């Protein structure tokens, strides 16, 4: 039994490029960077980055080109393919790619480069503040008077 399966989870290295073949089939190519960290024998943290070429066909190609941008997190599952061709100088070239059969998009990537300010709003002409939203404020708990002789059920806050 043989198995050719690749699963990678990483960041897109450049905006995907969508093309259409002469037969009308959509194809998208893009790169994905994956990293690995480990501690060496001296206790120092080491990191290694690997770059992968990904090819998607059909509807997945269209979805990827529409929703993925540089820096987006993506999970790609597919098979490894090595292509060989002759370049214009007659030299043999090889490229190893992952032909994606299934992809899963990560959370929407919103690049916010350091030192940039948010766009000004039309209404006020000022940049909005970056504040967390929907933070609950603690409610005031009712006070139970323990000096009374009797504790009433309606005084219990739960």
ZADO-1210 file (C-alpha; in nm, 4 decimals, padded with zeros to 6 digits):
<atoms>
<atom x="00.0000" y="00.0000" z="00.0000" code="UNK" pos="1"/>
<atom x="00.1249" y="00.3500" z="-00.0864" code="UNK" pos="2"/>
<atom x="00.0308" y="00.6844" z="00.0616" code="UNK" pos="3"/>
<atom x="00.1057" y="01.0353" z="-00.0633" code="UNK" pos="4"/>
<atom x="-00.0475" y="01.2806" z="00.1830" code="UNK" pos="5"/>
<atom x="00.0664" y="01.6219" z="00.3043" code="UNK" pos="6"/>
<atom x="-00.0987" y="01.8344" z="00.5731" code="UNK" pos="7"/>
<atom x="00.0404" y="02.1789" z="00.6493" code="UNK" pos="8"/>
<atom x="-00.0807" y="02.4651" z="00.8665" code="UNK" pos="9"/>
<atom x="00.0950" y="02.7943" z="00.8089" code="UNK" pos="10"/>
<atom x="00.0849" y="03.1511" z="00.6842" code="UNK" pos="11"/>
<atom x="00.0420" y="03.2557" z="00.3216" code="UNK" pos="12"/>
<atom x="00.3654" y="03.4185" z="00.1974" code="UNK" pos="13"/>
<atom x="00.2118" y="03.6301" z="-00.0829" code="UNK" pos="14"/>
<atom x="-00.1334" y="03.6992" z="-00.2223" code="UNK" pos="15"/>
<atom x="-00.2553" y="03.3961" z="-00.4219" code="UNK" pos="16"/>
<atom x="-00.2395" y="03.4189" z="-00.8019" code="UNK" pos="17"/>
<atom x="-00.5552" y="03.3036" z="-00.9841" code="UNK" pos="18"/>
<atom x="-00.5249" y="03.1970" z="-01.3479" code="UNK" pos="19"/>
<atom x="-00.7499" y="03.0150" z="-01.5910" code="UNK" pos="20"/>
<atom x="-00.6248" y="02.7346" z="-01.8151" code="UNK" pos="21"/>
<atom x="-00.7056" y="02.7256" z="-02.1874" code="UNK" pos="22"/>
<atom x="-00.9727" y="02.4703" z="-02.1013" code="UNK" pos="23"/>
<atom x="-01.1422" y="02.7163" z="-01.8610" code="UNK" pos="24"/>
<atom x="-01.0242" y="02.5508" z="-01.5370" code="UNK" pos="25"/>
<atom x="-00.9336" y="02.7860" z="-01.2473" code="UNK" pos="26"/>
<atom x="-00.5935" y="02.7341" z="-01.0840" code="UNK" pos="27"/>
<atom x="-00.4399" y="02.9263" z="-00.7946" code="UNK" pos="28"/>
<atom x="-00.0821" y="02.9122" z="-00.6712" code="UNK" pos="29"/>
<atom x="00.0594" y="03.0522" z="-00.3494" code="UNK" pos="30"/>
<atom x="00.3279" y="02.9864" z="-00.0916" code="UNK" pos="31"/>
<atom x="00.2835" y="02.8795" z="00.2688" code="UNK" pos="32"/>
<atom x="00.5462" y="02.9186" z="00.5408" code="UNK" pos="33"/>
<atom x="00.5543" y="02.6753" z="00.8314" code="UNK" pos="34"/>
<atom x="00.7875" y="02.7011" z="01.1267" code="UNK" pos="35"/>
<atom x="00.9288" y="02.4617" z="01.3811" code="UNK" pos="36"/>
<atom x="01.0821" y="02.5482" z="01.7164" code="UNK" pos="37"/>
<atom x="01.2919" y="02.3324" z="01.9459" code="UNK" pos="38"/>
<atom x="01.5493" y="02.3596" z="02.2196" code="UNK" pos="39"/>
<atom x="01.9013" y="02.2474" z="02.1317" code="UNK" pos="40"/>
<atom x="02.1477" y="02.0614" z="02.3556" code="UNK" pos="41"/>
<atom x="02.2732" y="02.3889" z="02.5057" code="UNK" pos="42"/>
<atom x="01.9179" y="02.4891" z="02.6033" code="UNK" pos="43"/>
<atom x="01.8891" y="02.7606" z="02.3372" code="UNK" pos="44"/>
<atom x="01.5622" y="02.8031" z="02.1514" code="UNK" pos="45"/>
<atom x="01.6008" y="02.7310" z="01.7798" code="UNK" pos="46"/>
<atom x="01.3599" y="02.8013" z="01.4963" code="UNK" pos="47"/>
<atom x="01.3429" y="02.6796" z="01.1372" code="UNK" pos="48"/>
<atom x="01.1098" y="02.7971" z="00.8606" code="UNK" pos="49"/>
<atom x="01.0057" y="02.5842" z="00.5650" code="UNK" pos="50"/>
<atom x="00.8407" y="02.7239" z="00.2513" code="UNK" pos="51"/>
<atom x="00.5870" y="02.5213" z="00.0521" code="UNK" pos="52"/>
<atom x="00.4372" y="02.5807" z="-00.2930" code="UNK" pos="53"/>
<atom x="00.0631" y="02.5095" z="-00.3048" code="UNK" pos="54"/>
<atom x="-00.1570" y="02.4592" z="-00.6119" code="UNK" pos="55"/>
<atom x="-00.5376" y="02.4553" z="-00.5957" code="UNK" pos="56"/>
<atom x="-00.7786" y="02.3748" z="-00.8764" code="UNK" pos="57"/>
<atom x="-01.1444" y="02.4529" z="-00.9497" code="UNK" pos="58"/>
<atom x="-01.3756" y="02.6049" z="-00.6909" code="UNK" pos="59"/>
<atom x="-01.1119" y="02.5854" z="-00.4139" code="UNK" pos="60"/>
<atom x="-00.8787" y="02.7923" z="-00.6335" code="UNK" pos="61"/>
<atom x="-01.1435" y="03.0617" z="-00.6658" code="UNK" pos="62"/>
<atom x="-01.2210" y="03.0612" z="-00.2919" code="UNK" pos="63"/>
<atom x="-00.8522" y="03.0810" z="-00.1984" code="UNK" pos="64"/>
<atom x="-00.7844" y="03.3712" z="-00.4344" code="UNK" pos="65"/>
<atom x="-01.0871" y="03.5561" z="-00.2980" code="UNK" pos="66"/>
<atom x="-01.0289" y="03.5101" z="00.0761" code="UNK" pos="67"/>
<atom x="-00.6568" y="03.4445" z="00.1312" code="UNK" pos="68"/>
<atom x="-00.4056" y="03.7269" z="00.1498" code="UNK" pos="69"/>
<atom x="-00.0444" y="03.7513" z="00.2547" code="UNK" pos="70"/>
<atom x="-00.0220" y="03.6532" z="00.6218" code="UNK" pos="71"/>
<atom x="-00.3491" y="03.4563" z="00.6311" code="UNK" pos="72"/>
<atom x="-00.3521" y="03.1325" z="00.8264" code="UNK" pos="73"/>
<atom x="-00.4456" y="02.8320" z="00.6117" code="UNK" pos="74"/>
<atom x="-00.4618" y="02.4552" z="00.6533" code="UNK" pos="75"/>
<atom x="-00.3894" y="02.2619" z="00.3340" code="UNK" pos="76"/>
<atom x="-00.4357" y="01.8900" z="00.2873" code="UNK" pos="77"/>
<atom x="-00.3275" y="01.7315" z="-00.0374" code="UNK" pos="78"/>
<atom x="-00.0653" y="01.5300" z="-00.2183" code="UNK" pos="79"/>
<atom x="00.2970" y="01.6035" z="-00.3034" code="UNK" pos="80"/>
<atom x="00.3768" y="01.6337" z="-00.6734" code="UNK" pos="81"/>
<atom x="00.7123" y="01.6981" z="-00.8389" code="UNK" pos="82"/>
<atom x="00.7040" y="01.8491" z="-01.1884" code="UNK" pos="83"/>
<atom x="00.9966" y="01.8416" z="-01.4283" code="UNK" pos="84"/>
<atom x="01.0345" y="02.0633" z="-01.7368" code="UNK" pos="85"/>
<atom x="01.2923" y="02.2176" z="-01.9687" code="UNK" pos="86"/>
<atom x="01.3429" y="02.5927" z="-01.9348" code="UNK" pos="87"/>
<atom x="01.4140" y="02.8244" z="-02.2304" code="UNK" pos="88"/>
<atom x="01.7896" y="02.7631" z="-02.1878" code="UNK" pos="89"/>
<atom x="01.7385" y="02.3872" z="-02.2171" code="UNK" pos="90"/>
<atom x="01.8113" y="02.3153" z="-01.8505" code="UNK" pos="91"/>
<atom x="01.5985" y="02.0665" z="-01.6609" code="UNK" pos="92"/>
<atom x="01.3989" y="02.2288" z="-01.3828" code="UNK" pos="93"/>
<atom x="01.2067" y="02.0662" z="-01.0987" code="UNK" pos="94"/>
<atom x="00.9420" y="02.1976" z="-00.8654" code="UNK" pos="95"/>
<atom x="00.7854" y="02.0151" z="-00.5721" code="UNK" pos="96"/>
<atom x="00.4349" y="02.1326" z="-00.4859" code="UNK" pos="97"/>
<atom x="00.1421" y="02.0364" z="-00.2687" code="UNK" pos="98"/>
<atom x="-00.1676" y="01.9921" z="-00.4828" code="UNK" pos="99"/>
<atom x="-00.4377" y="02.0855" z="-00.2348" code="UNK" pos="100"/>
<atom x="-00.7430" y="01.8639" z="-00.2173" code="UNK" pos="101"/>
<atom x="-00.8941" y="02.0282" z="00.0918" code="UNK" pos="102"/>
<atom x="-00.8277" y="02.3671" z="00.2472" code="UNK" pos="103"/>
<atom x="-00.9507" y="02.5330" z="00.5624" code="UNK" pos="104"/>
<atom x="-00.9255" y="02.9066" z="00.6047" code="UNK" pos="105"/>
<atom x="-00.8048" y="03.0438" z="00.9347" code="UNK" pos="106"/>
<atom x="-00.9510" y="03.3481" z="01.1095" code="UNK" pos="107"/>
<atom x="-00.9791" y="03.6571" z="00.8939" code="UNK" pos="108"/>
<atom x="-00.6363" y="03.8173" z="00.8711" code="UNK" pos="109"/>
<atom x="-00.6393" y="04.1903" z="00.9293" code="UNK" pos="110"/>
<atom x="-00.2941" y="04.3299" z="00.8794" code="UNK" pos="111"/>
<atom x="-00.2291" y="04.6281" z="01.1043" code="UNK" pos="112"/>
<atom x="00.1332" y="04.7268" z="01.0398" code="UNK" pos="113"/>
<atom x="00.3147" y="04.8920" z="01.3263" code="UNK" pos="114"/>
<atom x="00.3046" y="05.2688" z="01.3266" code="UNK" pos="115"/>
<atom x="-00.0138" y="05.2934" z="01.1195" code="UNK" pos="116"/>
<atom x="-00.3252" y="05.4682" z="01.2350" code="UNK" pos="117"/>
<atom x="-00.6799" y="05.3481" z="01.1744" code="UNK" pos="118"/>
<atom x="-00.8666" y="05.5193" z="00.8903" code="UNK" pos="119"/>
<atom x="-01.0556" y="05.8349" z="00.9804" code="UNK" pos="120"/>
<atom x="-01.4309" y="05.8028" z="01.0023" code="UNK" pos="121"/>
<atom x="-01.6519" y="06.0102" z="00.7707" code="UNK" pos="122"/>
<atom x="-01.8762" y="06.1395" z="01.0487" code="UNK" pos="123"/>
<atom x="-01.6153" y="06.2784" z="01.2871" code="UNK" pos="124"/>
<atom x="-01.3060" y="06.3056" z="01.0692" code="UNK" pos="125"/>
<atom x="-01.1064" y="06.1523" z="01.3555" code="UNK" pos="126"/>
<atom x="-00.9502" y="05.8130" z="01.3883" code="UNK" pos="127"/>
<atom x="-01.1514" y="05.5807" z="01.6133" code="UNK" pos="128"/>
<atom x="-00.9950" y="05.4634" z="01.9371" code="UNK" pos="129"/>
<atom x="-00.8784" y="05.1027" z="01.9563" code="UNK" pos="130"/>
<atom x="-01.0752" y="04.9761" z="02.2517" code="UNK" pos="131"/>
<atom x="-01.1915" y="04.6306" z="02.3499" code="UNK" pos="132"/>
<atom x="-01.5647" y="04.5904" z="02.3110" code="UNK" pos="133"/>
<atom x="-01.8288" y="04.4078" z="02.5112" code="UNK" pos="134"/>
<atom x="-01.6433" y="04.4054" z="02.8411" code="UNK" pos="135"/>
<atom x="-01.8926" y="04.3300" z="03.1152" code="UNK" pos="136"/>
<atom x="-01.8965" y="04.5562" z="03.4160" code="UNK" pos="137"/>
<atom x="-01.9531" y="04.3850" z="03.7488" code="UNK" pos="138"/>
<atom x="-02.3054" y="04.4219" z="03.8833" code="UNK" pos="139"/>
<atom x="-02.3710" y="04.5398" z="04.2334" code="UNK" pos="140"/>
<atom x="-02.4669" y="04.2475" z="04.4490" code="UNK" pos="141"/>
<atom x="-02.7573" y="04.2912" z="04.6890" code="UNK" pos="142"/>
<atom x="-02.6634" y="04.3233" z="05.0529" code="UNK" pos="143"/>
<atom x="-02.8037" y="04.0708" z="05.2983" code="UNK" pos="144"/>
<atom x="-02.8434" y="04.2056" z="05.6481" code="UNK" pos="145"/>
<atom x="-02.7226" y="03.9286" z="05.8802" code="UNK" pos="146"/>
<atom x="-02.8330" y="04.1201" z="06.1905" code="UNK" pos="147"/>
<atom x="-03.1955" y="04.0284" z="06.1200" code="UNK" pos="148"/>
<atom x="-03.3302" y="03.7316" z="06.3052" code="UNK" pos="149"/>
<atom x="-03.4483" y="03.5599" z="05.9908" code="UNK" pos="150"/>
<atom x="-03.2935" y="03.5293" z="05.6427" code="UNK" pos="151"/>
<atom x="-03.5575" y="03.5534" z="05.3731" code="UNK" pos="152"/>
<atom x="-03.5385" y="03.3531" z="05.0507" code="UNK" pos="153"/>
<atom x="-03.5916" y="03.6668" z="04.8405" code="UNK" pos="154"/>
<atom x="-03.2756" y="03.8201" z="04.9938" code="UNK" pos="155"/>
<atom x="-03.0527" y="03.5429" z="04.8532" code="UNK" pos="156"/>
<atom x="-02.8989" y="03.6669" z="04.5253" code="UNK" pos="157"/>
<atom x="-02.9004" y="03.3279" z="04.3464" code="UNK" pos="158"/>
</atoms>
